[in-house]
Amino acid sequence: MKTLFGDHRTFVPHEELINRLDEVSRKFNVVILKSNLTVPYTSTFFELDCNYWDSVKEQALQDAIANDKK
């Protein structure tokens, strides 16, 4: 994995990961791929992100929308 993706990884507790997956699936289509790998505790999740829209821009948009509704 490190060869493919370098150090771009984050460890997230299982419950938090499931909550994030649940929240994201309300807004976007989610694709789940399963393999026949049977090694315990080896789940790998990929969250695709675009380079032109980051969390700062998203928060600014959400704030503007919230202010507009007032």
CORGI-V760466 format. One record per pair of residues at least 12 apart in sequence whose ideal C-beta (glycine too) atoms are under 10 Angstrom apart, sorted by the first residue. I is the first residue (numbers start at 1). J is the second residue. D is the distance in Angstrom with one decimal. If there is no record, write none. Layout:
# CORGI-V760466
i & j & d
I & J & D
I & J & D
This chain:
# CORGI-V760466
i & j & d
1 & 44 & 7.1
5 & 44 & 9.7
5 & 46 & 8.9
9 & 44 & 9.0
10 & 45 & 9.6
10 & 47 & 8.9
12 & 45 & 8.1
12 & 47 & 9.9
14 & 41 & 9.2
14 & 43 & 8.3
17 & 43 & 8.1
17 & 45 & 6.5
17 & 47 & 10.0
20 & 45 & 8.9
20 & 47 & 8.2
21 & 45 & 7.6
21 & 47 & 9.4
24 & 47 & 8.0
28 & 48 & 9.7
31 & 46 & 9.5
31 & 48 & 9.7
32 & 45 & 9.3
33 & 46 & 9.3
